[in-house]
Amino acid sequence: MTRTVLESKSKTVVIGFDEPFCVIGERINPTGRKKLAAELELDDFSTVERDAVEQVACGAMVLDINSGAVFTNKMGSDSRYADNNFVEPMLMPELVKRVQALVDVPLCIDSSVPGALEAGLEAAEGRPLLNSVTGEEERLELVLPLVKKYNVPVVAISNDDTGISEDPDVRFAVAKKIVERAADFGIPAHDIVVDPLVMPIGAMASAGQQVFALVRRLRDELGVNTTCGASNVSFGLPHRHGVNAAFLPMAIGAGMTSAIMNPVRQVEMEAIKAANLLMNHDPNGGQWIGFSRVIDAVSEGATFADAAKAAAAGGSGRGGRRRRR
């Protein structure tokens, strides 16, 4: 069976068809988070450090680290800061080092800048996941040599020079192309984690059905693991977390093996833990029983994050900050 092995200095995580669903925490990402970007511009990593600890306590098995910050104020005095090719290779290793000092889970090095990807790979301990390569020729030629050089797995996103197709057959063909090109570099299929691209269900009614069918094909025909940006499915809709919580177990049932998502959302993590149990990926229900104690603490008034952190530290999780009613 396909096994994609990720490692930190002290921990191994396996993404696989018969493994528990791999939750990749998404929050260390300044894109769309102006406050976080402003902090990073001032060399303030307090939110990054807090997010790292909180996500792992809530159940993240891997942490995505994205260096796509915009340093608005520094641009005024130095035009180089307007170029992500200048900013990200400096920022990425610092983010990696800060996170590694606090948590022991493997990392996902996330950037559109090849220089930042390599800087992150050099700073990372163990065997991180690289995010990402697409089917664009230029991107293939830049990223696949890094994947081979550092012997790491990579996220392969199913779009190419023509953009993102609404036709799932085209997205499958792009994924197949990437797997075949990776093989030319000596990169095995088990080190390719395909993102079939989840479309917003609010804009495309068949988006859910499309991705479930695609995941099955990717598993059965290419033998690769899969991931996605889980929240994309609910983009533009009210009460998004309910939609996400329904989507995730259905994707797991179709064969999806990981997702980049926010593990601090209780309803989504609860859905994943239950899906692991029902898919027989939680032997003897140990994970579910442990998670149920966190749910009990939340029912008594603790926040999910506080209850999860207390449980991770060996406490009961009770007595945390009260929920708003």
C-alpha positions as CSV (number, residue, x, y, z in Angstrom):
1,M,0.0,0.0,0.0
2,T,1.1,3.6,-0.7
3,R,2.9,5.1,2.3
4,T,4.2,8.7,2.3
5,V,6.6,9.1,5.2
6,L,7.1,12.5,6.9
7,E,9.6,13.0,9.7
8,S,10.6,15.6,12.2
9,K,13.7,15.3,14.3
10,S,11.9,12.9,16.7
11,K,8.5,11.9,15.2
12,T,7.3,10.0,12.1
13,V,4.0,10.5,10.4
14,V,2.7,8.2,7.7
15,I,0.1,9.3,5.2
16,G,-1.5,6.2,3.7
17,F,-4.7,4.5,2.7
18,D,-4.9,2.4,5.9
19,E,-3.6,5.2,8.2
20,P,-5.6,7.7,10.3
21,F,-6.4,10.8,8.3
22,C,-3.5,13.2,8.3
23,V,-4.4,16.7,9.6
24,I,-2.0,19.4,8.3
25,G,-2.5,22.6,10.2
26,E,-2.9,25.6,8.0
27,R,-2.7,28.6,10.4
28,I,0.9,29.6,10.0
29,N,0.2,31.5,6.9
30,P,0.3,35.3,6.6
31,T,-1.8,35.3,3.4
32,G,-5.0,37.2,4.2
33,R,-3.9,37.7,7.9
34,K,-2.8,41.3,8.0
35,K,-2.2,41.3,11.7
36,L,0.2,38.3,11.4
37,A,2.0,39.9,8.4
38,A,2.4,43.1,10.4
39,E,3.9,41.2,13.3
40,L,6.3,39.3,11.1
41,E,7.5,42.6,9.6
42,L,8.5,43.6,13.1
43,D,10.2,40.3,13.8
44,D,7.4,39.4,16.2
45,F,6.8,35.6,16.0
46,S,4.5,35.3,19.0
47,T,1.4,34.5,17.0
48,V,3.3,31.9,14.9
49,E,4.6,30.3,18.1
50,R,1.1,30.3,19.7
51,D,-0.5,28.9,16.6
52,A,2.1,26.1,16.4
53,V,1.5,24.9,19.9
54,E,-2.3,25.3,19.7
55,Q,-2.7,23.5,16.4
56,V,-0.6,20.5,17.6
57,A,-2.6,20.3,20.8
58,C,-5.8,20.3,18.9
59,G,-4.7,17.4,16.7
60,A,-2.5,18.6,13.8
61,M,-0.1,15.9,12.8
62,V,1.9,18.1,10.4
63,L,2.2,21.9,10.4
64,D,2.1,23.9,7.1
65,I,4.4,26.9,7.1
66,N,3.7,29.5,4.5
67,S,6.1,32.5,4.1
68,G,4.0,34.6,1.8
69,A,4.1,37.8,3.9
70,V,3.8,41.3,2.4
71,F,5.9,43.8,4.3
72,T,4.1,47.0,3.4
73,N,6.1,49.4,5.6
74,K,9.5,48.1,4.5
75,M,8.6,48.6,0.9
76,G,8.7,52.3,1.4
77,S,12.4,52.3,2.3
78,D,13.6,49.4,0.3
79,S,12.0,48.4,-3.0
80,R,13.3,44.8,-2.7
81,Y,10.6,44.1,-0.1
82,A,8.0,44.4,-2.9
83,D,9.5,41.1,-4.3
84,N,8.5,37.8,-2.7
85,N,11.6,36.3,-4.2
86,F,13.5,38.6,-1.8
87,V,11.3,38.4,1.3
88,E,10.3,34.7,1.5
89,P,13.8,33.1,1.3
90,M,14.8,35.2,4.4
91,L,11.5,34.6,6.3
92,M,11.0,30.9,5.7
93,P,14.0,29.5,7.6
94,E,13.2,31.7,10.6
95,L,9.6,30.4,10.7
96,V,10.9,26.9,10.4
97,K,13.4,27.3,13.2
98,R,10.9,29.0,15.5
99,V,8.2,26.3,15.0
100,Q,10.7,23.4,15.4
101,A,11.9,24.7,18.7
102,L,8.4,24.4,20.1
103,V,6.7,21.3,18.6
104,D,7.9,17.9,17.4
105,V,5.6,17.3,14.4
106,P,6.8,17.2,10.8
107,L,6.5,20.3,8.7
108,C,5.0,21.2,5.3
109,I,7.2,23.8,3.6
110,D,4.8,26.0,1.6
111,S,5.7,28.7,-0.9
112,S,5.4,29.6,-4.5
113,V,9.0,30.9,-4.4
114,P,11.6,28.1,-5.2
115,G,14.2,30.0,-3.2
116,A,12.0,29.9,-0.1
117,L,11.3,26.2,-0.6
118,E,15.0,25.4,-0.6
119,A,15.6,27.7,2.3
120,G,12.9,25.9,4.3
121,L,14.3,22.5,3.3
122,E,17.7,23.4,4.5
123,A,16.4,24.6,7.9
124,A,14.0,21.7,8.4
125,E,14.9,18.7,10.5
126,G,13.8,15.3,9.3
127,R,11.8,14.8,6.2
128,P,9.2,17.6,5.6
129,L,6.5,17.7,2.9
130,L,7.1,20.2,0.1
131,N,4.2,22.4,-1.0
132,S,4.0,22.5,-3.9
133,V,4.5,21.6,-7.6
134,T,2.0,22.1,-10.4
135,G,1.8,20.8,-14.0
136,E,3.3,24.0,-15.4
137,E,6.5,23.2,-17.2
138,E,8.5,25.9,-15.5
139,R,7.4,24.8,-12.1
140,L,8.2,21.2,-12.8
141,E,11.7,22.0,-13.8
142,L,12.3,24.2,-10.7
143,V,10.7,22.1,-8.0
144,L,11.2,18.4,-8.9
145,P,15.0,18.8,-8.7
146,L,14.6,20.1,-5.1
147,V,12.3,17.1,-4.3
148,K,15.0,14.7,-5.6
149,K,17.9,16.6,-4.0
150,Y,16.4,16.6,-0.6
151,N,14.6,13.3,-0.9
152,V,11.2,14.7,0.3
153,P,7.6,14.1,-0.7
154,V,5.8,16.8,-2.5
155,V,2.2,18.1,-2.9
156,A,1.2,18.0,-6.6
157,I,-1.6,20.5,-7.5
158,S,-3.7,19.5,-10.5
159,N,-3.4,22.7,-12.6
160,D,-1.0,23.5,-15.4
161,D,-0.2,26.3,-17.9
162,T,-3.9,26.4,-18.9
163,G,-5.0,27.2,-15.4
164,I,-7.5,25.3,-13.2
165,S,-9.9,23.2,-15.3
166,E,-13.5,22.6,-14.2
167,D,-13.3,19.3,-16.0
168,P,-12.2,16.6,-13.5
169,D,-10.8,14.5,-16.3
170,V,-8.4,17.3,-17.1
171,R,-7.4,17.6,-13.5
172,F,-6.7,13.9,-13.4
173,A,-4.6,14.1,-16.5
174,V,-2.5,16.9,-15.0
175,A,-1.9,14.8,-11.9
176,K,-0.9,11.8,-14.0
177,K,1.5,14.0,-15.9
178,I,3.2,15.2,-12.7
179,V,3.5,11.7,-11.4
180,E,5.1,10.6,-14.7
181,R,7.5,13.6,-14.8
182,A,8.5,12.9,-11.2
183,A,9.3,9.3,-12.2
184,D,11.7,10.8,-14.8
185,F,13.6,12.4,-11.9
186,G,13.6,9.1,-9.9
187,I,10.8,10.3,-7.6
188,P,8.4,7.4,-6.7
189,A,4.7,7.8,-6.8
190,H,4.4,7.2,-3.0
191,D,6.2,10.6,-2.5
192,I,3.6,12.4,-4.6
193,V,0.6,13.7,-2.6
194,V,-1.9,15.0,-5.2
195,D,-4.2,17.9,-4.5
196,P,-7.1,17.4,-7.0
197,L,-8.4,20.9,-6.3
198,V,-11.6,21.3,-4.4
199,M,-13.9,23.8,-6.0
200,P,-16.4,25.9,-4.0
201,I,-19.7,24.1,-3.7
202,G,-21.5,27.5,-3.7
203,A,-20.2,28.2,-7.3
204,M,-20.3,24.6,-8.6
205,A,-23.0,22.3,-7.3
206,S,-21.1,19.2,-8.5
207,A,-17.8,20.1,-6.8
208,G,-18.2,17.6,-4.0
209,Q,-19.1,14.8,-6.3
210,Q,-16.3,15.7,-8.7
211,V,-13.6,15.6,-6.0
212,F,-14.8,12.3,-4.5
213,A,-14.7,10.7,-7.9
214,L,-11.3,12.2,-8.6
215,V,-9.9,10.9,-5.3
216,R,-11.0,7.4,-6.1
217,R,-9.4,7.5,-9.5
218,L,-6.1,8.9,-8.0
219,R,-6.1,6.1,-5.5
220,D,-7.1,3.3,-7.8
221,E,-5.3,4.3,-11.1
222,L,-2.2,6.2,-9.9
223,G,-1.8,4.8,-6.4
224,V,-1.1,8.1,-4.8
225,N,-2.1,9.8,-1.6
226,T,-4.2,12.9,-1.7
227,T,-4.7,16.2,0.1
228,C,-6.7,19.4,-0.3
229,G,-7.4,22.8,1.1
230,A,-10.5,21.6,2.9
231,S,-12.1,25.0,3.5
232,N,-12.2,25.7,-0.2
233,V,-15.4,23.7,-0.5
234,S,-17.4,26.1,1.6
235,F,-16.0,29.3,0.3
236,G,-18.6,32.1,0.1
237,L,-21.2,30.1,2.2
238,P,-22.6,30.9,5.6
239,H,-21.9,28.5,8.5
240,R,-18.9,27.2,6.6
241,H,-17.6,24.9,9.4
242,G,-20.8,22.7,9.1
243,V,-20.2,22.2,5.4
244,N,-16.5,21.4,6.0
245,A,-17.4,18.9,8.7
246,A,-19.7,17.1,6.3
247,F,-17.2,17.2,3.5
248,L,-14.2,15.8,5.4
249,P,-15.7,12.4,6.3
250,M,-17.2,12.0,2.8
251,A,-13.7,12.7,1.3
252,I,-12.2,10.2,3.8
253,G,-14.7,7.6,2.7
254,A,-13.8,8.3,-1.0
255,G,-10.1,7.7,-0.1
256,M,-8.6,11.1,0.7
257,T,-5.7,10.7,3.1
258,S,-4.9,14.2,4.3
259,A,-6.0,17.8,4.3
260,I,-4.6,21.2,4.9
261,M,-7.1,22.7,7.4
262,N,-7.7,24.5,10.7
263,P,-7.5,21.9,13.5
264,V,-8.7,24.4,16.0
265,R,-12.3,24.0,14.7
266,Q,-13.9,21.4,17.0
267,V,-16.7,20.4,14.7
268,E,-14.3,19.5,11.9
269,M,-11.9,17.6,14.1
270,E,-14.8,15.7,15.7
271,A,-15.9,14.7,12.2
272,I,-12.4,13.4,11.3
273,K,-12.0,11.5,14.6
274,A,-15.4,9.8,14.0
275,A,-14.5,9.0,10.4
276,N,-11.2,7.4,11.5
277,L,-13.2,5.2,13.9
278,L,-15.7,4.2,11.2
279,M,-13.0,3.5,8.6
280,N,-11.2,1.2,11.1
281,H,-8.3,3.6,11.2
282,D,-8.6,3.9,15.0
283,P,-7.8,0.5,16.4
284,N,-9.9,-0.2,19.5
285,G,-11.2,3.4,19.4
286,G,-8.3,4.8,21.4
287,Q,-8.2,8.1,19.6
288,W,-12.0,8.6,19.8
289,I,-12.1,7.8,23.5
290,G,-9.3,10.3,24.1
291,F,-11.0,12.9,22.0
292,S,-14.3,12.3,23.8
293,R,-12.7,13.6,27.0
294,V,-11.9,16.9,25.3
295,I,-15.6,17.1,24.1
296,D,-16.7,16.4,27.7
297,A,-14.5,19.3,28.9
298,V,-16.0,21.6,26.3
299,S,-19.5,20.7,27.4
300,E,-18.5,21.8,30.9
301,G,-17.4,25.2,29.7
302,A,-13.9,25.0,28.4
303,T,-13.0,26.2,24.9
304,F,-11.9,23.5,22.5
305,A,-8.4,24.8,22.3
306,D,-8.0,25.1,26.1
307,A,-9.5,21.6,26.6
308,A,-7.2,20.1,23.9
309,K,-4.1,21.7,25.3
310,A,-5.0,20.5,28.9
311,A,-5.6,17.0,27.6
312,A,-2.3,17.1,25.7
313,A,-0.6,18.1,28.9
314,G,-2.3,15.3,30.8
315,G,-4.9,17.4,32.6
316,S,-8.7,17.1,32.5
317,G,-9.3,20.2,30.4
318,R,-11.9,21.5,32.8
319,G,-12.1,25.0,34.2
320,G,-11.1,26.8,31.0
321,R,-12.6,30.0,29.7
322,R,-16.4,29.9,29.4
323,R,-18.0,29.8,26.0
324,R,-20.2,32.7,24.9
325,R,-23.8,31.7,24.8
